[in-house]
Amino acid sequence: MSWNTALGTIGALLVPALAAAQGNSGQAHHREQCRFAAQIVATGQPSPHRAWALSYISVCGAEGGAALAINLRAMRFSEDTAALEVLARPLFNYRDSTLFRAELEVAGDATASVPARVLAFRSLTSLLHPDRRLRYASVAGPLDARGFPTVSCGRGSYISDPPRFEGSPLPTDFAQQIHDLGGRVWRDTTVADEVRSAGYCAY
């Protein structure tokens, strides 16, 4: 065997092995980043890294969904609309069963704050209509004399390439659960109009 042939043979053997090693290294780094991001999102600490964690957590599958669920429940009584808006970004169209249960829980919680319940309904509505731009003002507003929202529910404002984040599988009847809760909250006249409006958008 010539020297050039030998080098070619060695190269053919080494290249796939090196590529596999680099791939494994990249996967290990991603898993470590997800563990760190999930810790920060779930606990809020270390706080200087919270913005990074919320920007990264969406690619962390079921681990990310579970961390976001903890965060959402922790903020269920918050009136801080700015903080809730930061949390909103990774929630939208995150298809994860643990997060889904937390969203249903907060949206239906009569003791939760109005902004938190609206946020939960916005996120639930994003599972039904991932292409809509669901801003606070587009789902939560006054009701007319008949009890219907005066807002658009995001209709007519579309995301051309909506992101989709996957965690643990949603229940097969997730859409019906959202409709049932949205309709129940919308029809409850003891609930704040902004929450009723957001419920209708999910109905």
C-alpha atoms as one frame of an Amber mdcrd trajectory, in Angstrom:
protein
   0.000   0.000   0.000   1.407   3.392  -0.968   1.878   6.168   1.605  -0.844
   8.284  -0.058  -3.256   5.381  -0.048  -2.543   4.717   3.629  -3.155   8.363
   4.505  -6.412   8.302   2.564  -7.540   5.177   4.416  -6.661   6.667   7.819
  -8.476   9.901   6.900 -11.575   7.991   5.821 -11.634   6.265   9.197 -10.889
   9.352  11.303 -13.293  11.863   9.744 -16.539  10.081  10.759 -15.121   9.414
  14.237 -14.182  13.071  14.708 -17.570  14.214  13.419 -19.341  11.889  15.855
 -17.193  13.142  18.736 -17.980  16.749  17.842 -21.689  15.908  17.589 -21.667
  14.230  21.004 -19.801  17.192  22.464 -22.381  19.589  21.010 -25.262  17.544
  22.409 -23.649  17.396  25.835 -23.152  21.170  25.783 -26.795  21.697  24.808
 -27.999  19.430  27.625 -25.850  21.317  30.118 -27.135  24.658  28.851 -30.714
  23.410  29.160 -30.137  22.238  32.733 -28.743  25.656  33.633 -31.520  27.533
  31.815 -34.230  25.382  33.440 -32.767  26.022  36.890 -32.790  29.780  36.315
 -36.296  29.873  34.815 -37.718  27.724  37.626 -35.989  29.477  40.534 -35.162
  32.931  39.182 -31.541  32.485  40.273 -28.938  33.550  39.407 -31.009  36.557
  38.360 -28.358  38.193  36.104 -28.784  35.257  33.684 -32.605  35.246  33.609
 -32.894  37.041  30.256 -30.533  34.535  28.643 -32.359  31.592  30.245 -35.744
  32.743  28.947 -34.288  33.190  25.467 -32.766  29.665  25.508 -35.401  27.616
  27.323 -37.682  27.184  24.301 -35.304  24.657  22.715 -35.142  22.507  25.851
 -38.119  20.230  25.234 -39.992  18.788  28.205 -37.372  20.133  30.623 -38.045
  23.635  29.343 -41.806  23.185  29.531 -41.604  22.031  33.149 -39.442  25.017
  34.123 -41.789  27.471  32.423 -44.742  25.865  34.206 -43.068  26.484  37.574
 -42.345  30.102  36.606 -45.908  30.736  35.439 -47.393  29.328  38.636 -44.971
  31.396  40.701 -46.140  34.563  38.929 -49.861  33.825  39.067 -50.514  36.681
  41.521 -48.168  39.180  39.859 -49.440  42.542  38.642 -46.087  43.285  36.996
 -47.142  43.411  33.352 -43.577  44.039  32.150 -42.263  40.898  33.882 -45.199
  38.858  32.614 -44.601  40.128  29.084 -41.004  38.892  29.250 -42.313  35.464
  30.296 -44.845  35.529  27.458 -42.269  35.216  24.678 -41.077  31.650  25.369
 -44.577  30.479  26.344 -46.296  31.059  23.028 -46.817  27.919  20.946 -44.797
  25.782  23.368 -46.489  22.412  22.998 -45.816  20.695  26.310 -48.279  18.902
  28.576 -46.801  20.119  31.890 -46.870  23.728  30.735 -50.348  23.228  29.273
 -51.708  22.110  32.662 -50.152  25.144  34.352 -51.694  27.474  31.756 -55.145
  25.944  32.248 -54.714  26.219  36.010 -53.691  29.890  36.012 -56.211  30.926
  33.348 -59.003  29.365  35.383 -57.826  30.562  38.811 -60.221  33.169  40.209
 -57.566  34.240  42.735 -54.831  34.870  40.139 -54.109  38.397  38.909 -55.807
  39.742  35.799 -52.508  40.101  33.853 -51.424  36.544  34.749 -54.756  35.063
  33.682 -54.674  37.032  30.433 -51.129  35.790  29.777 -52.203  32.181  30.364
 -55.137  32.570  27.971 -52.890  34.214  25.357 -50.548  31.241  25.504 -53.408
  28.743  25.318 -54.828  30.615  22.323 -51.435  30.401  20.618 -51.795  26.613
  20.649 -55.039  26.989  18.695 -53.841  29.803  16.422 -50.020  29.765  16.265
 -49.980  32.159  13.309 -51.704  35.032  15.151 -49.900  37.911  16.854 -51.507
  37.690  20.266 -50.577  40.890  22.050 -52.160  41.818  25.373 -54.261  44.538
  23.774 -55.503  42.184  21.060 -57.071  39.710  23.515 -57.912  41.753  26.630
 -60.233  44.711  26.404 -63.701  45.996  27.165 -66.824  44.023  26.345 -69.716
  45.423  24.354 -73.306  45.631  25.571 -73.901  41.996  24.626 -70.798  40.773
  26.480 -68.610  40.211  23.412 -65.006  41.468  23.236 -64.311  44.701  21.403
 -60.787  43.469  20.531 -59.645  41.430  17.522 -58.312  38.275  19.241 -55.321
  38.642  16.906 -57.344  38.126  13.724 -55.880  39.893  10.719 -52.393  40.078
  12.230 -50.414  37.014  11.262 -46.982  35.511  11.829 -45.903  34.061   8.482
 -43.510  31.485   9.962 -44.670  30.837  13.542 -42.180  29.139  15.864 -43.142
  25.799  17.362 -41.481  24.375  20.440 -42.009  20.737  21.393 -41.937  19.202
  24.866 -43.953  16.299  26.243 -47.007  15.541  24.047 -50.190  17.517  24.596
 -53.349  15.559  25.464 -55.331  14.580  22.391 -58.268  16.742  23.514 -56.173
  19.814  24.320 -58.165  22.053  21.970 -61.482  21.033  23.548 -60.092  21.677
  27.034 -59.070  25.181  25.953 -62.474  25.876  24.363 -64.316  24.609  27.453
 -62.327  26.783  29.848 -62.468  29.842  27.590 -66.241  29.590  27.229 -66.780
  29.048  30.944 -64.693  32.076  31.915 -66.224  34.293  29.212 -69.747  33.533
  30.442 -68.875  34.238  34.095 -70.015  37.814  34.705 -68.195  37.966  38.052
 -64.838  37.818  36.239 -62.938  40.956  35.172 -63.810  42.021  31.623 -60.187
  41.723  30.425 -60.063  38.072  31.513 -63.495  37.345  30.043 -62.328  38.891
  26.775 -59.178  36.716  26.759 -61.336  33.679  27.575 -63.556  34.394  24.604
 -60.513  34.557  22.327 -59.678  31.002  23.399 -63.286  29.828  23.096
